Amino acid sequence: MTVFKAFLKVLKANILLVIIYTVILIFFAAFNMKTENYQMSFSATKPDIYIINDDKSELSNSLEKYMKDNSNIVELKDDEEVIDDAIFYRDINYFVRIPKNFESDFLLEKNPKIEIKSTGDYNASLAEMILNKYLSVASSYKNIFEHDDYIYKIEATLKDDIKINLTSSLNKDELSSISFFYNFANYSILAGSVFVICIVITSFKKETIKKRTIISSMNYKKFNRELIISCGLFAAILWLIYVILSILFTGKSMFSIHGLFYILNSLLFTITSLTIAFLIGNTINNKDAISGLVNVIALGSSFLCGAFVPIEFLPKSVITIAHILPSFYYIDTNNYLATLENFNLNSLKPIILNSFILLFFIALFIVTTNIITNKKRKLD
């Protein structure tokens, strides 16, 4: 209880600095969540094309109709200079001229040449896919069906739509948003814990306080235990703030089994961050070095482990290095949760493994801190 009272007194003395730094981190997390949109959706677009049909046969008319049904037709003058200008200024993405005798040459496998001009962009590629799709079906059917049924079969095939039935009720857009928020929280929780807790612990290293602690009847293990529990109070408040923010930003999705696992994973990482901060605080003596350490530890691990840049975009060498950092396993669990549909023992194995690794880091940091503080006391 004595240590806890001393902790509160030190925290109170630095309360303005603590509040400013914590508010800045929370603001960045909130702002980043609002501006970043991880919801990816697809909307069908139609390319702008100009088509000239010089053949006017059944097959060429059918091809022209199919192109028009799946594209935006732009009316231009049949003039080469006008067409080139339209391509250059992106008034059209694709130009198609069906030559004379197209149908007869196509059926006789003479490979009639369709004149094409393209902007070479995405919409032009889409128009080319539409053209090639028709020609591919027509080429496949020309030796199978009689001429009377030929055009009908092509058009019937191209009219068939693929029906997609969603067998998963998983809302990946919402889960991706939650993962993004909690991945970014890696930086905020780690930076906040290291900065504030190191300030508090270095304050305990003042000559007068340190001498009183050494001559007291309290051994270093009990002192460390009470001090880390006291620091845990701040870490718990910081964690709770981010949980509340996640509910405000992502809504009802947090009130689910996925949300519960995100919260539990962030709690485990907060405890890990607490032990990291406690180890650093007992290692350094200079308050001026704290800001630099925050940048190295919090920013470094966030960049290396995929908090800012998705892990799939990072080089393999970077990912290999990231395996030695606790943040990697915390973020890996978040990313895995965004794809997890069924919760059972088998599907939870990666989460359980990552959690045990974080627990190992927690134990390692606590033991290391006790060894360091014990040696320092003997030297003092």
HELIX and SHEET records of a PDB file:
HELIX    1   1 THR A    2  ALA A   13  1                                  12    
HELIX    2   2 ILE A   15  THR A   35  1                                  21    
HELIX    3   3 GLU A   58  ASP A   69  1                                  12    
HELIX    4   4 GLU A   80  PHE A   88  1                                   9    
HELIX    5   5 PHE A  102  LEU A  107  1                                   6    
HELIX    6   6 TYR A  122  TYR A  141  1                                  20    
HELIX    7   7 HIS A  147  LYS A  159  1                                  13    
HELIX    8   8 LYS A  172  SER A  203  1                                  32    
HELIX    9   9 GLU A  207  ILE A  215  1                                   9    
HELIX   10  10 TYR A  220  THR A  250  1                                  31    
HELIX   11  11 GLY A  251  MET A  254  5                                   4    
HELIX   12  12 ILE A  257  THR A  283  1                                  27    
HELIX   13  13 LYS A  287  ALA A  289  5                                   3    
HELIX   14  14 ILE A  290  VAL A  294  1                                   5    
HELIX   15  15 ASN A  295  LEU A  299  3                                   5    
HELIX   16  16 GLY A  300  CYS A  305  1                                   6    
HELIX   17  17 ILE A  311  PHE A  313  5                                   3    
HELIX   18  18 LYS A  316  ALA A  322  1                                   7    
HELIX   19  19 PRO A  326  LEU A  337  1                                  12    
HELIX   20  20 LYS A  349  LEU A  379  1                                  31    
SHEET    1   A 4 ASN A  72  ILE A  73  0                                        
SHEET    2   A 4 ASP A  48  ASN A  53  1                                        
SHEET    3   A 4 TYR A  94  ILE A  98  1                                        
SHEET    4   A 4 GLU A 115  SER A 118 -1                                        
END                                                                             
